[in-house]
Amino acid sequence: MTRYEFAAGFNACLDKVAELITAVTSNLVKKEDLEKLQRLQE
């Protein structure tokens, strides 16, 4: 597995985590937390 392949897979995983957090716990997660997660992904 190359470094690029790992990064692509990890990014897809983080996207899914963010999607699940938003869908399941939208009333429990603060907007700031989601923004921080987005910044970390970038």
N, C-alpha and C positions, 0 to 999 in steps of 0.2 A: 504494500500500500504506500503510495507516495504521500508526501506532505500535503499536496493539493487535494488529493482524494480524501484524506482525513479531515482537512479543513472544510471541504464541501459537505461531508457527512455530518460533522459537528454543527455546522451552520443549519442544516436541515433539522437536526435534533432541537436546536435552540428555537427555531421557528415554530416547531410543533409544541414545545413547552409553552411558548408565549401564547399560541393559539388556545391551548387547553386552559391556561390560567385565565385568559379573557373570557372564554366560554363558560367555564364552570364556576369561577369565583369572582365574577365581575364586581360584585358588591363587597368583596373582601380585599381586593387588590387596589392599591392606590395608583393613580395615573403616573405619579412620579416613579414608582417601582417599574412600571412597564416602559417608561421612557429610559430609565437606567439600563434595563435589559436590552433595549434597542441599541443604546450607545455601546454597550459591551459587545454586542454582536458585530457592530461595525468595526 
